[in-house]
């Protein structure tokens, strides 16, 4: 608050004060109030300063994105000369990030470090390094891992780390892996549709038990949704043996998700909403890849004029914009992909093939911007986690579908990483490292 | 009852995370992670050293990889054709393919377990069309350096007139495990592992 002309000035958030000043201008023009009164009203309010907490979160988001880009760029530089390296050196390089993450964990224990940022960084670095090491060893020896083996090896190997760090990113990361394993478990298109339906259903019990703050009700909610989800998968697969692998994996991930993370943490108060969101986002990421649409549209059984698609796209964009402006983005995120996907199935024959993936990409970015913005404004870490991870996955998805040389992509990601880290530093210095 | 279980689990979690021996947990984590990696490395090296060598004629296709750019993927001809089956099969089922001639150019589905000295591949059904089905190869893609790529391209007539059978995949097979040893182009062998 401030003082001018002896009046106490009221600090108001920037969007609201702009709205108010526009209204005052309008009242003046309409003659409702005099210019003097307008000036008096304007002088009564002042734009609130950006809170330090939001600066901190914003800086953290940009820095994490930047570090991720720099790491990806470095990996690409190594990939560029990978084939010229000796086999032993290649194995050693594959294990090097993993060894680095062990040193990080050791330092965490030795210095009894309990700050959130270091715990999350150590756990996510270990998870990423394990995925990377396993993938590179698979590439060196031409091992065709099944997704089930890949998933179980990683989750089993990194499980003790979550006990040490109580990491949220570990649970989110394994949740994403689980979704990938689900998609890989059979015919691609059918699995995607079933996945989208089942993860949407995950939200239902959580909404039913919206007051479920105690442990028993949480477990009940999880079990109900997992049972429902698994039934759908079983029906889809004709009770295929691989479904039996998915079932215990889901229960296991659920127990870990509920137990291993501190119950006081906001992120896991509504775990089913989180899981549902991850599943929806995964479906959206896949929707940005043109070849995936080729698989999906095989299941389109109806055909209608192109205007339906145009209408669908307009509705989708409007809802996305509405979601951003009104802050009800999660509710609409559940609805919008459904509309776009269903209409896309109908209209794919009448529009150029690039339009659908581009529309989905636009929608995805809008939703992620809304998530990060909502998280920063309301200082809710869970939305920022989702938005940040979403951005990372979008970058990876775009990276996978890009068709430019390795060297050029390495340079692109290094440049992008440098810019993002610089933005993070500009916002709030290195304060996030000290929390 | 539920309360009791909850208390026991919470106490156990607190013990592991707060009080007991985080260093021991880290050692277990490192052991597990290293173990997972070593299992894959040792199993692969063992097959490469002690597995039986099998030559399989290959066709090339050249897809795209985000980390490697354009590359060759060699799928042995024997795995690219569909296999007829008398019994219904579904995607994800496993079948055993055995060599039916001494030169090992002809392979067929076997209902029985292979004999002890008979080479075989245990493969997963990738797609099915009626009673015919296609199987996934037992190894991943092969990535070549620029020089080897050129040799292979020339052997295949630069993609204009593929000379089937001109190139062989050298595979080491042992039990259920199969590893690519190299690629044979004429008399020349491009080592892979």
Boltz contact constraints between the chains, C-beta under 6 A:
constraints:
  - contact:
      token1: [A, 79]
      token2: [B, 67]
      max_distance: 6.0
  - contact:
      token1: [A, 83]
      token2: [B, 145]
      max_distance: 6.0
  - contact:
      token1: [A, 102]
      token2: [B, 30]
      max_distance: 6.0
  - contact:
      token1: [A, 105]
      token2: [B, 26]
      max_distance: 6.0
  - contact:
      token1: [A, 109]
      token2: [B, 22]
      max_distance: 6.0
  - contact:
      token1: [A, 109]
      token2: [B, 23]
      max_distance: 6.0
  - contact:
      token1: [A, 130]
      token2: [B, 33]
      max_distance: 6.0
  - contact:
      token1: [A, 133]
      token2: [B, 37]
      max_distance: 6.0
  - contact:
      token1: [A, 137]
      token2: [B, 40]
      max_distance: 6.0
  - contact:
      token1: [A, 141]
      token2: [B, 44]
      max_distance: 6.0
  - contact:
      token1: [A, 142]
      token2: [B, 139]
      max_distance: 6.0
  - contact:
      token1: [A, 142]
      token2: [B, 140]
      max_distance: 6.0
  - contact:
      token1: [A, 142]
      token2: [B, 180]
      max_distance: 6.0
  - contact:
      token1: [A, 144]
      token2: [B, 139]
      max_distance: 6.0
  - contact:
      token1: [A, 144]
      token2: [B, 140]
      max_distance: 6.0
  - contact:
      token1: [A, 153]
      token2: [B, 36]
      max_distance: 6.0
  - contact:
      token1: [A, 157]
      token2: [B, 32]
      max_distance: 6.0
  - contact:
      token1: [A, 157]
      token2: [B, 33]
      max_distance: 6.0
  - contact:
      token1: [A, 157]
      token2: [B, 36]
      max_distance: 6.0
  - contact:
      token1: [A, 160]
      token2: [B, 25]
      max_distance: 6.0
  - contact:
      token1: [A, 160]
      token2: [B, 28]
      max_distance: 6.0
  - contact:
      token1: [A, 160]
      token2: [B, 29]
      max_distance: 6.0
  - contact:
      token1: [A, 161]
      token2: [B, 29]
      max_distance: 6.0
  - contact:
      token1: [A, 163]
      token2: [B, 16]
      max_distance: 6.0
  - contact:
      token1: [A, 163]
      token2: [B, 17]
      max_distance: 6.0
  - contact:
      token1: [A, 163]
      token2: [B, 25]
      max_distance: 6.0
  - contact:
      token1: [A, 164]
      token2: [B, 22]
      max_distance: 6.0
  - contact:
      token1: [A, 164]
      token2: [B, 25]
      max_distance: 6.0
  - contact:
      token1: [A, 186]
      token2: [B, 91]
      max_distance: 6.0
  - contact:
      token1: [A, 215]
      token2: [B, 6]
      max_distance: 6.0
  - contact:
      token1: [A, 216]
      token2: [B, 2]
      max_distance: 6.0
  - contact:
      token1: [A, 240]
      token2: [B, 92]
      max_distance: 6.0
  - contact:
      token1: [A, 242]
      token2: [B, 92]
      max_distance: 6.0
  - contact:
      token1: [A, 399]
      token2: [B, 66]
      max_distance: 6.0
  - contact:
      token1: [A, 400]
      token2: [B, 66]
      max_distance: 6.0
  - contact:
      token1: [A, 406]
      token2: [B, 69]
      max_distance: 6.0
